[in-house]
Amino acid sequence: MLEFLEKIYRRKSALIVIDIILLNLALFISFLLRFNGDVFSYLDFTYFLILTLIGFIVLYFSDLYNRIWQYASIGELLLIFKVSMLINLLLVFYIFISRSSFPRSVLLINLMTDIFLLGALRFGLRLLKDYSVNNNLLVPRTRVLIIGAGDAGEIIIREMNKHPELGKKIIGLIDDDPGKTNLEMHGLKVLGNRYDIPKVIEKYAVDEVIIAMPSAPGKDIKEIYNLSVQSNVKVMIVPGVYELINGNVNLSQIREVKVEDLLGREQVKLDIKKIARDVEGRTILVTGAGGSIGSELCRQIARFNPWRLLMLDNYENNLYYLDLELKKKYPGIEIIPIIGCIRDKERLDNLFARYRPDLVFHAAAHKHVPLMEYNPGEAVKNNIFGTRNLLEVADRYHVDKFVLISTDKAVNPTNVMGATKRVAEMLVQAMNKRSGTRFMAVRFGNVLGSNGSVIPLFQKQIAAGGPVTVTHEEVTRYFMTIPEAVQLVIQAAALGKGGEVFVLDMGEPVKIIDLAKDLIKLSGLKLGEDIDIIITGLRPGEKLYEEILHDSENNIRTEHERIFITRLEEIDDSALREALDSLWLESFKDNSLAIVRLLMELVDTYKPNRQDIKDFEMVGFIDKIASS
C-alpha cells in the first residue's frame, strides 16, 4: 500500500485529478453541513464546473507536487492552507462578478473542508509510514534492554525514539539504584538491578543489551557482560570516559564490548586549564604520530586548540589516514603531516627551523621486545641516538617543553628495548641540566590494543581458529587503555618543570591468561570446546612480572593523584657522553655482543636473562663478570 501511494505521488497529473475530486467532494460536504442534508434545493452543479476549472489552474501552478509528503510537517500544512485560501478567494471572485445566488455561509465551511481533505491525503502517507515502522511492518524490530538509568541511558532512549528506522524497540531499563526500581524514563520502566538481567532477558525476549554506564569500573562491566551473555544475546556498550573525550553520547558511538571495557579503571580527572595553557594557540610536534600512542596524542592535543599540529612519522600509511581524520574534525587547526625519521638530524634541523615548535611529545621508538633482542643495533640507533638528535635540536631552537614517552620496561630492564629507553631517560635528565628547555619523561606500562600488543595478537589467533598462545600461566602485566595513558601524559607535561621522570599509577596487574580467556568469551567461543590456550614459554627478554611503577617509597607525589615522580640517580654527563661514543661505533658495526656489554655498563640495573645470553652467545662473558 505504501509503495503504491508513493508511485501515485510521483505522477503530478494523477494527483491533480485526485485533488480536484477532493475539492468537489469538499464543496458537496460543505452544502451538506450547512443545510442539514437538504443539499439539492440549494446546490447548482455549475459550481462544480467552475471549481474544477479554478482548482486545476491553482493546483497546476502550485508547489504542492514538489514535496516528499511522507516527511510532511508544519511547512507543508501551511502550503495546503495557502492553496485552499487562493481557490476559495477565486471562487468568491466568480460569485461576485456572476452575481450568483451562492450561499456565502458555505464558503468558510468549504475552506476548512478543503484544508482537511487535501491535508488528510498527504499527511496520511506520513502516518502510514510511521505506523509501518513502529508496528514492525517495514523494519525488523530488535528488542533492547538498556543497563543504566542515568544520563547516558536517557540519551540513548531519546535518540532511538527519534530514529524508528533503526528498528530498535526498547523494552525497559536496569539500574542498581533501588530507588529507581519501577520508576519510568520516557515511558520505559526500570525493571530491576543487574542480577535481574537473565530473567528480564527471558521474560521480554530481549535480543540486545546496551550497557550505558560510561563511568563504570571494569569489574562492574565484566559482571554485567557475563550476566547478559548467559542468555546468548548481543551485548553492546556506550564507550568509556576515555573514549568520550567531550563527554557527549550518541548512537553512532555504541559498539560491541571490548576486552578494554572489562578492565576499565576510574576516570582520569584532568586539569583542563593547566593543559590548555600549554597547548592552546601554540605549535605542537608529535613524533611517531602514526603509532598507537602518537596518533592518540594528536587526537587529544587537537581538542585543546593548538595553532599548529606537526605530525612526524616515517611510515606514510598511518600518517595519511590520521591526517584525513583530524583535518575533517578540526578544520580550524593547521595540521601538517611530515614524513621523516628521527635518525635524520638534518631533516629534524630543517623541520625545527621552519616551524619552531613550542612543545614536543616524543613517541617514536622501536618497542617490540623480542625483535629488539635480535636487532640491538637498530634499537640503539633509534631509541637512543634518534632521541639524542631530537633533544639537541629542541635545545638549539629553544623549545619550551620536551616530553619523552618512556616505558615500565626501563625499570630494572632485562631486555635491550628497556635498556635503550632507560638510556633515553638519562639523556633527558642530562640535557635538562644544561638547557633552557624543560625536558622530562613519562613512564607507563602496557597499553591495551596498541600496535604489537598482546590483544591484536590474540584476536588474530582467535580469528584463525586458535590456538591462543600464552608464554606462561603466571605472566602478569600492568595495563592502561590508550586514551587513559595519553590523557595522563598530557597532564604530566602540564605539571612538568623540567628534569622529572614521571610514572603513572597503573593500578592492579592483570594475568595475561585471563585476558586471553576474556577475549575468547567476547568472540562468542568456549574455551576447551571451540578453541584452546597453549603455553609456549617465556620469550627472549620477557619478564614473568613487570616492575611496579607506582611505589610510594621511591616516588614523589604530584598534585595529580595518578601521576608520580620517580627518584633516580644523578647522571654523570661526561661519563654518559663517553659511553655513547663507544655505543655509536658498535651499533653501526652491528656487534650485538659489544652493544649489550656497553648497555650493561651504562644501565647498571640492566640484567639480561639467561635466554638472552644464549641468543647473543654471551655465556662466557657473563660467567667472567660473575666470577670477578
DRENGUMAR-470502 format. One line per field, with one value per residue (C-alpha): residue number from 1; residue in one letter; x, y, z. Coordinates in steps of 0.02 Angstrom, whole numbers. Layout:
// residues N
pos (NUM, ...)
code (A, ...)
xx (X, ...)
yy (Y, ...)
zz (Z, ...)
END
This chain:
// residues 628
pos (1, 2, 3, 4, 5, 6, 7, 8, 9, 10, 11, 12, 13, 14, 15, 16, 17, 18, 19, 20, 21, 22, 23, 24, 25, 26, 27, 28, 29, 30, 31, 32, 33, 34, 35, 36, 37, 38, 39, 40, 41, 42, 43, 44, 45, 46, 47, 48, 49, 50, 51, 52, 53, 54, 55, 56, 57, 58, 59, 60, 61, 62, 63, 64, 65, 66, 67, 68, 69, 70, 71, 72, 73, 74, 75, 76, 77, 78, 79, 80, 81, 82, 83, 84, 85, 86, 87, 88, 89, 90, 91, 92, 93, 94, 95, 96, 97, 98, 99, 100, 101, 102, 103, 104, 105, 106, 107, 108, 109, 110, 111, 112, 113, 114, 115, 116, 117, 118, 119, 120, 121, 122, 123, 124, 125, 126, 127, 128, 129, 130, 131, 132, 133, 134, 135, 136, 137, 138, 139, 140, 141, 142, 143, 144, 145, 146, 147, 148, 149, 150, 151, 152, 153, 154, 155, 156, 157, 158, 159, 160, 161, 162, 163, 164, 165, 166, 167, 168, 169, 170, 171, 172, 173, 174, 175, 176, 177, 178, 179, 180, 181, 182, 183, 184, 185, 186, 187, 188, 189, 190, 191, 192, 193, 194, 195, 196, 197, 198, 199, 200, 201, 202, 203, 204, 205, 206, 207, 208, 209, 210, 211, 212, 213, 214, 215, 216, 217, 218, 219, 220, 221, 222, 223, 224, 225, 226, 227, 228, 229, 230, 231, 232, 233, 234, 235, 236, 237, 238, 239, 240, 241, 242, 243, 244, 245, 246, 247, 248, 249, 250, 251, 252, 253, 254, 255, 256, 257, 258, 259, 260, 261, 262, 263, 264, 265, 266, 267, 268, 269, 270, 271, 272, 273, 274, 275, 276, 277, 278, 279, 280, 281, 282, 283, 284, 285, 286, 287, 288, 289, 290, 291, 292, 293, 294, 295, 296, 297, 298, 299, 300, 301, 302, 303, 304, 305, 306, 307, 308, 309, 310, 311, 312, 313, 314, 315, 316, 317, 318, 319, 320, 321, 322, 323, 324, 325, 326, 327, 328, 329, 330, 331, 332, 333, 334, 335, 336, 337, 338, 339, 340, 341, 342, 343, 344, 345, 346, 347, 348, 349, 350, 351, 352, 353, 354, 355, 356, 357, 358, 359, 360, 361, 362, 363, 364, 365, 366, 367, 368, 369, 370, 371, 372, 373, 374, 375, 376, 377, 378, 379, 380, 381, 382, 383, 384, 385, 386, 387, 388, 389, 390, 391, 392, 393, 394, 395, 396, 397, 398, 399, 400, 401, 402, 403, 404, 405, 406, 407, 408, 409, 410, 411, 412, 413, 414, 415, 416, 417, 418, 419, 420, 421, 422, 423, 424, 425, 426, 427, 428, 429, 430, 431, 432, 433, 434, 435, 436, 437, 438, 439, 440, 441, 442, 443, 444, 445, 446, 447, 448, 449, 450, 451, 452, 453, 454, 455, 456, 457, 458, 459, 460, 461, 462, 463, 464, 465, 466, 467, 468, 469, 470, 471, 472, 473, 474, 475, 476, 477, 478, 479, 480, 481, 482, 483, 484, 485, 486, 487, 488, 489, 490, 491, 492, 493, 494, 495, 496, 497, 498, 499, 500, 501, 502, 503, 504, 505, 506, 507, 508, 509, 510, 511, 512, 513, 514, 515, 516, 517, 518, 519, 520, 521, 522, 523, 524, 525, 526, 527, 528, 529, 530, 531, 532, 533, 534, 535, 536, 537, 538, 539, 540, 541, 542, 543, 544, 545, 546, 547, 548, 549, 550, 551, 552, 553, 554, 555, 556, 557, 558, 559, 560, 561, 562, 563, 564, 565, 566, 567, 568, 569, 570, 571, 572, 573, 574, 575, 576, 577, 578, 579, 580, 581, 582, 583, 584, 585, 586, 587, 588, 589, 590, 591, 592, 593, 594, 595, 596, 597, 598, 599, 600, 601, 602, 603, 604, 605, 606, 607, 608, 609, 610, 611, 612, 613, 614, 615, 616, 617, 618, 619, 620, 621, 622, 623, 624, 625, 626, 627, 628)
code (M, L, E, F, L, E, K, I, Y, R, R, K, S, A, L, I, V, I, D, I, I, L, L, N, L, A, L, F, I, S, F, L, L, R, F, N, G, D, V, F, S, Y, L, D, F, T, Y, F, L, I, L, T, L, I, G, F, I, V, L, Y, F, S, D, L, Y, N, R, I, W, Q, Y, A, S, I, G, E, L, L, L, I, F, K, V, S, M, L, I, N, L, L, L, V, F, Y, I, F, I, S, R, S, S, F, P, R, S, V, L, L, I, N, L, M, T, D, I, F, L, L, G, A, L, R, F, G, L, R, L, L, K, D, Y, S, V, N, N, N, L, L, V, P, R, T, R, V, L, I, I, G, A, G, D, A, G, E, I, I, I, R, E, M, N, K, H, P, E, L, G, K, K, I, I, G, L, I, D, D, D, P, G, K, T, N, L, E, M, H, G, L, K, V, L, G, N, R, Y, D, I, P, K, V, I, E, K, Y, A, V, D, E, V, I, I, A, M, P, S, A, P, G, K, D, I, K, E, I, Y, N, L, S, V, Q, S, N, V, K, V, M, I, V, P, G, V, Y, E, L, I, N, G, N, V, N, L, S, Q, I, R, E, V, K, V, E, D, L, L, G, R, E, Q, V, K, L, D, I, K, K, I, A, R, D, V, E, G, R, T, I, L, V, T, G, A, G, G, S, I, G, S, E, L, C, R, Q, I, A, R, F, N, P, W, R, L, L, M, L, D, N, Y, E, N, N, L, Y, Y, L, D, L, E, L, K, K, K, Y, P, G, I, E, I, I, P, I, I, G, C, I, R, D, K, E, R, L, D, N, L, F, A, R, Y, R, P, D, L, V, F, H, A, A, A, H, K, H, V, P, L, M, E, Y, N, P, G, E, A, V, K, N, N, I, F, G, T, R, N, L, L, E, V, A, D, R, Y, H, V, D, K, F, V, L, I, S, T, D, K, A, V, N, P, T, N, V, M, G, A, T, K, R, V, A, E, M, L, V, Q, A, M, N, K, R, S, G, T, R, F, M, A, V, R, F, G, N, V, L, G, S, N, G, S, V, I, P, L, F, Q, K, Q, I, A, A, G, G, P, V, T, V, T, H, E, E, V, T, R, Y, F, M, T, I, P, E, A, V, Q, L, V, I, Q, A, A, A, L, G, K, G, G, E, V, F, V, L, D, M, G, E, P, V, K, I, I, D, L, A, K, D, L, I, K, L, S, G, L, K, L, G, E, D, I, D, I, I, I, T, G, L, R, P, G, E, K, L, Y, E, E, I, L, H, D, S, E, N, N, I, R, T, E, H, E, R, I, F, I, T, R, L, E, E, I, D, D, S, A, L, R, E, A, L, D, S, L, W, L, E, S, F, K, D, N, S, L, A, I, V, R, L, L, M, E, L, V, D, T, Y, K, P, N, R, Q, D, I, K, D, F, E, M, V, G, F, I, D, K, I, A, S, S)
xx (0, 139, 235, 76, 42, 222, 208, 48, 136, 271, 140, 82, -63, -138, -126, -206, -357, -369, -358, -495, -608, -572, -612, -779, -813, -771, -896, -1032, -995, -999, -1176, -1225, -1165, -1238, -1414, -1429, -1438, -1558, -1421, -1507, -1627, -1478, -1340, -1307, -1196, -1119, -1021, -931, -880, -812, -725, -644, -575, -511, -441, -346, -263, -211, -154, -55, 49, 64, 212, 108, 184, 367, 364, 406, 244, 293, 402, 265, 270, 206, 280, 179, 20, 45, 61, -105, -187, -121, -180, -353, -368, -325, -451, -590, -545, -556, -723, -783, -723, -825, -980, -957, -940, -1075, -1196, -1237, -1353, -1213, -1242, -1099, -1101, -1044, -877, -799, -854, -784, -614, -596, -655, -530, -387, -445, -464, -307, -207, -278, -220, -44, -17, -94, 62, 171, 56, 58, 249, 264, 136, 226, 393, 325, 225, 360, 281, 435, 586, 628, 620, 764, 709, 833, 869, 968, 1082, 1095, 953, 1067, 1113, 1186, 1033, 916, 1010, 1002, 814, 786, 894, 816, 642, 696, 756, 625, 702, 842, 719, 757, 619, 675, 580, 649, 799, 906, 987, 1069, 995, 848, 765, 742, 658, 483, 510, 493, 604, 520, 382, 502, 509, 664, 640, 766, 952, 1095, 1055, 883, 960, 945, 761, 718, 801, 700, 535, 539, 629, 771, 884, 1013, 1084, 1161, 1273, 1251, 1372, 1523, 1599, 1578, 1736, 1788, 1735, 1555, 1557, 1628, 1493, 1353, 1426, 1436, 1256, 1197, 1289, 1219, 1062, 1154, 1105, 1208, 1294, 1339, 1414, 1424, 1612, 1702, 1751, 1922, 1842, 1704, 1829, 1699, 1576, 1442, 1350, 1267, 1203, 1349, 1468, 1382, 1493, 1525, 1607, 1797, 1919, 1972, 1797, 1815, 1975, 1913, 1976, 1920, 1901, 2056, 2025, 2115, 2165, 2096, 2154, 2334, 2337, 2256, 2392, 2524, 2435, 2309, 2370, 2542, 2641, 2649, 2758, 2720, 2848, 2790, 2623, 2560, 2578, 2451, 2511, 2566, 2401, 2300, 2414, 2373, 2185, 2183, 2303, 2189, 2048, 2143, 2150, 2336, 2383, 2481, 2498, 2652, 2639, 2805, 2821, 2924, 2776, 2661, 2502, 2453, 2500, 2395, 2236, 2268, 2289, 2122, 2034, 2099, 2081, 1899, 1865, 1969, 1964, 2019, 2189, 2339, 2382, 2543, 2591, 2780, 2868, 3038, 3147, 3217, 3385, 3399, 3468, 3473, 3289, 3248, 3351, 3257, 3091, 3126, 3197, 3041, 2903, 2981, 2879, 2840, 2805, 2872, 2797, 2923, 2831, 2938, 3029, 3066, 2965, 2945, 3045, 3084, 3128, 3248, 3333, 3379, 3416, 3500, 3594, 3431, 3359, 3512, 3510, 3325, 3286, 3449, 3529, 3366, 3312, 3479, 3454, 3285, 3349, 3491, 3379, 3246, 3381, 3451, 3281, 3226, 3076, 2977, 2945, 3002, 2913, 2988, 2865, 2954, 2906, 2897, 3024, 3156, 3138, 3272, 3274, 3301, 3293, 3376, 3220, 3202, 3386, 3384, 3232, 3321, 3470, 3348, 3284, 3463, 3490, 3333, 3398, 3570, 3506, 3387, 3533, 3616, 3468, 3336, 3209, 3113, 3148, 3050, 2997, 2838, 2839, 2689, 2657, 2571, 2435, 2283, 2256, 2415, 2509, 2604, 2520, 2451, 2269, 2285, 2391, 2259, 2122, 2215, 2241, 2056, 2003, 2115, 2032, 2170, 2260, 2289, 2470, 2519, 2702, 2672, 2520, 2583, 2636, 2557, 2562, 2501, 2380, 2305, 2191, 2270, 2161, 2191, 2380, 2384, 2275, 2394, 2545, 2472, 2430, 2607, 2677, 2574, 2642, 2824, 2953, 3100, 3208, 3067, 3037, 2851, 2771, 2587, 2482, 2446, 2325, 2324, 2419, 2319, 2357, 2386, 2298, 2141, 2148, 2153, 2002, 1903, 1941, 1885, 1721, 1697, 1718, 1571, 1680, 1702, 1874, 1915, 1774, 1793, 1971, 2120, 2255, 2432, 2583, 2739, 2870, 2945, 3018, 3191, 3196, 3025, 2990, 2866, 2811, 2832, 2911, 2782, 2790, 2684, 2790, 2759, 2935, 3029, 2909, 2862, 2680, 2623, 2465, 2381, 2331, 2379, 2548, 2710, 2893, 3018, 3179, 3326, 3514, 3607, 3680, 3867, 3857, 4037, 4034, 3869, 3941, 4097, 3996, 3881, 4029, 4077, 3896, 3880, 4026, 3969, 3789, 3850, 3961, 3805, 3906, 3770, 3890, 3976, 3811, 3738, 3900, 3900, 3716, 3755, 3891, 3775, 3624, 3688, 3515, 3510, 3522, 3494, 3405, 3486, 3392, 3457, 3633, 3617, 3545, 3693, 3821, 3873, 3883, 4071, 4064, 3932, 4020, 4178, 4082, 4004, 4175, 4257)
yy (0, 120, 87, 112, 283, 335, 293, 396, 543, 539, 570, 751, 729, 586, 682, 839, 733, 662, 836, 906, 762, 805, 991, 946, 825, 962, 1079, 947, 912, 1099, 1115, 956, 1026, 1200, 1141, 988, 865, 965, 990, 984, 1129, 1249, 1166, 1220, 1097, 1245, 1275, 1109, 1154, 1324, 1246, 1114, 1249, 1358, 1209, 1143, 1312, 1341, 1164, 1152, 1306, 1271, 1194, 1052, 921, 961, 894, 725, 702, 552, 679, 812, 939, 1114, 1192, 1077, 1112, 1298, 1269, 1174, 1320, 1447, 1342, 1316, 1501, 1550, 1428, 1494, 1677, 1645, 1559, 1713, 1822, 1717, 1730, 1918, 1951, 1825, 1886, 1705, 1660, 1559, 1545, 1647, 1549, 1392, 1474, 1466, 1285, 1245, 1323, 1214, 1059, 1088, 1101, 944, 834, 894, 878, 709, 634, 699, 677, 505, 446, 504, 424, 262, 266, 298, 164, 39, 73, 73, -86, -189, -182, -111, -131, -287, -247, -283, -291, -192, -187, -37, -57, 108, 230, 381, 519, 402, 288, 437, 500, 329, 316, 491, 460, 292, 367, 495, 358, 220, 168, 86, -49, -45, -68, -30, -139, -63, -21, -100, 1, -48, 102, 28, 199, 191, 20, 31, 215, 267, 361, 418, 292, 147, 60, 16, -172, -215, -223, -312, -480, -473, -465, -651, -664, -497, -556, -716, -634, -498, -598, -472, -478, -347, -272, -98, -56, 133, 159, 255, 287, 111, 15, -137, -262, -200, -204, -380, -442, -363, -435, -609, -599, -545, -670, -813, -791, -782, -602, -472, -355, -177, -36, 153, 191, 230, 402, 391, 375, 502, 643, 781, 691, 675, 513, 472, 315, 304, 279, 122, -27, -206, -240, -248, -326, -149, -121, -270, -197, -17, 94, 252, 409, 518, 691, 821, 998, 1068, 1247, 1194, 1086, 1224, 1347, 1230, 1189, 1321, 1433, 1351, 1240, 1058, 921, 736, 609, 434, 515, 367, 243, 197, 320, 455, 457, 468, 609, 703, 675, 736, 880, 941, 957, 1098, 1205, 1220, 1342, 1210, 1022, 942, 752, 667, 484, 380, 268, 356, 250, 278, 461, 484, 420, 515, 675, 647, 612, 764, 890, 841, 852, 1008, 1120, 1272, 1196, 1197, 1011, 964, 782, 762, 609, 593, 492, 547, 472, 605, 752, 868, 835, 874, 1034, 1096, 1049, 1144, 1295, 1308, 1278, 1321, 1201, 1256, 1083, 913, 743, 610, 445, 374, 216, 35, -52, -237, -329, -492, -402, -285, -434, -494, -318, -222, -107, -41, -15, 88, 192, 235, 239, 317, 415, 464, 533, 623, 705, 771, 831, 930, 1009, 1052, 1137, 1233, 1301, 1341, 1226, 1264, 1083, 913, 754, 582, 437, 301, 130, 23, -90, 42, -9, -141, -191, -371, -332, -219, -116, -72, -33, 85, 176, 197, 273, 390, 445, 476, 586, 685, 708, 762, 882, 965, 1016, 1121, 1184, 1318, 1194, 1093, 910, 770, 589, 492, 305, 192, 7, -94, -11, -114, -126, -36, -95, -253, -277, -443, -403, -391, -549, -645, -579, -642, -811, -824, -771, -909, -1039, -1046, -1098, -942, -938, -877, -880, -929, -960, -837, -694, -531, -356, -182, -113, 53, 100, 209, 363, 348, 339, 485, 596, 566, 602, 770, 809, 762, 879, 1020, 983, 966, 1095, 1003, 853, 741, 560, 543, 374, 336, 238, 79, 1, -185, -309, -423, -604, -624, -791, -706, -580, -725, -806, -643, -619, -795, -763, -595, -687, -799, -954, -1080, -1120, -1304, -1335, -1210, -1153, -1193, -1098, -1167, -1115, -1080, -1022, -851, -761, -679, -529, -563, -547, -652, -499, -316, -199, -93, 89, 166, 138, 262, 235, 275, 401, 579, 630, 767, 869, 739, 580, 466, 544, 524, 575, 434, 460, 422, 435, 587, 571, 592, 690, 664, 477, 462, 550, 442, 281, 341, 370, 187, 131, 234, 144, -30, -1, 32, -122, -219, -302, -372, -436, -268, -172, -273, -257, -68, -57, -154, -27, 119, 49, -41, -116, -199, -388, -490, -652, -821, -846, -680, -730, -888, -793, -674, -812, -719, -860, -846, -659, -662, -802, -697, -550, -662, -729, -559)
zz (0, 47, -114, -217, -138, -165, -351, -363, -281, -413, -550, -546, -667, -567, -405, -482, -534, -357, -282, -397, -347, -164, -195, -270, -128, -4, -86, -79, 105, 143, 72, 163, 330, 303, 253, 364, 219, 107, -22, -190, -153, -146, -248, -428, -523, -615, -456, -479, -657, -602, -451, -563, -679, -538, -446, -597, -632, -450, -417, -579, -540, -353, -261, -189, -302, -266, -88, -13, 82, 187, 281, 289, 429, 476, 318, 207, 308, 282, 94, 92, 185, 56, -93, -15, 27, -153, -228, -116, -149, -336, -306, -212, -357, -480, -370, -359, -547, -597, -462, -422, -279, -196, -7, 68, 232, 138, 92, 267, 287, 115, 157, 313, 220, 78, 204, 292, 138, 46, 207, 252, 89, 107, 294, 280, 190, 334, 463, 364, 358, 546, 586, 475, 559, 737, 712, 629, 456, 370, 486, 586, 772, 890, 1071, 1175, 1362, 1425, 1576, 1667, 1701, 1704, 1582, 1452, 1458, 1440, 1287, 1204, 1233, 1164, 1011, 972, 985, 854, 737, 724, 559, 660, 706, 893, 1022, 1200, 1323, 1483, 1591, 1726, 1866, 2030, 2122, 2221, 2222, 2033, 2026, 1946, 1903, 1721, 1600, 1438, 1473, 1500, 1668, 1771, 1784, 1920, 1959, 1871, 1950, 1868, 1694, 1649, 1698, 1615, 1454, 1458, 1507, 1375, 1238, 1232, 1078, 1127, 1286, 1286, 1435, 1459, 1603, 1533, 1705, 1774, 1826, 1728, 1862, 1850, 1660, 1665, 1786, 1684, 1524, 1600, 1664, 1491, 1382, 1484, 1379, 1211, 1174, 1084, 1208, 1158, 1260, 1268, 1262, 1424, 1483, 1400, 1228, 1261, 1265, 1252, 1366, 1231, 1196, 1029, 945, 823, 969, 1034, 995, 1044, 1211, 1204, 1325, 1373, 1443, 1558, 1629, 1637, 1776, 1863, 1759, 1738, 1809, 1706, 1750, 1588, 1621, 1651, 1494, 1390, 1444, 1373, 1210, 1156, 1016, 1009, 890, 947, 873, 898, 839, 799, 760, 659, 802, 934, 1066, 943, 849, 1010, 1069, 909, 932, 1111, 1085, 944, 1074, 1157, 1000, 959, 822, 728, 749, 671, 649, 613, 562, 441, 394, 273, 277, 458, 446, 289, 371, 533, 432, 343, 508, 603, 461, 442, 629, 666, 512, 614, 659, 543, 537, 447, 414, 399, 332, 414, 533, 700, 648, 512, 609, 458, 424, 606, 599, 445, 525, 686, 593, 485, 612, 782, 890, 1068, 1138, 1083, 1125, 1076, 1048, 906, 960, 921, 1057, 1015, 1148, 1055, 892, 980, 1063, 889, 823, 965, 846, 774, 949, 995, 836, 853, 1038, 1097, 956, 874, 1043, 1062, 892, 947, 1115, 1035, 903, 1034, 1138, 988, 940, 1118, 1131, 1289, 1343, 1281, 1340, 1310, 1309, 1406, 1473, 1628, 1543, 1583, 1766, 1806, 1622, 1566, 1381, 1253, 1222, 1407, 1423, 1273, 1342, 1510, 1419, 1329, 1500, 1556, 1404, 1451, 1629, 1569, 1438, 1561, 1672, 1537, 1433, 1448, 1379, 1508, 1469, 1553, 1528, 1566, 1603, 1589, 1562, 1429, 1328, 1280, 1093, 1041, 886, 930, 1097, 1155, 1116, 925, 927, 1024, 908, 754, 834, 880, 704, 634, 745, 876, 974, 1079, 1139, 1313, 1363, 1546, 1656, 1788, 1673, 1733, 1663, 1708, 1579, 1529, 1386, 1253, 1290, 1477, 1456, 1335, 1445, 1590, 1480, 1428, 1610, 1665, 1532, 1603, 1778, 1725, 1775, 1695, 1738, 1802, 1755, 1787, 1821, 1805, 1927, 1828, 1952, 1983, 1872, 1758, 1713, 1526, 1527, 1599, 1455, 1333, 1415, 1410, 1225, 1186, 1278, 1189, 1024, 1067, 1085, 1225, 1294, 1277, 1155, 1013, 1046, 1159, 1251, 1245, 1350, 1244, 1371, 1404, 1253, 1245, 1361, 1436, 1623, 1720, 1819, 1774, 1899, 1989, 1937, 2075, 2232, 2372, 2444, 2283, 2206, 2247, 2241, 2123, 2135, 2023, 2114, 1969, 1925, 2024, 2002, 2020, 2118, 2003, 2025, 1964, 1789, 1759, 1596, 1541, 1576, 1481, 1328, 1329, 1339, 1200, 1084, 1101, 1083, 924, 842, 894, 836, 659, 665, 717, 854, 967, 1099, 1119, 1116, 1259, 1357, 1337, 1385, 1544, 1586, 1551, 1644, 1799, 1833, 1660, 1685, 1527, 1568, 1532, 1368, 1304, 1348, 1245, 1099, 1098, 1134, 1290, 1416, 1436, 1453, 1589, 1683, 1681, 1757, 1889, 1944, 1954)
END
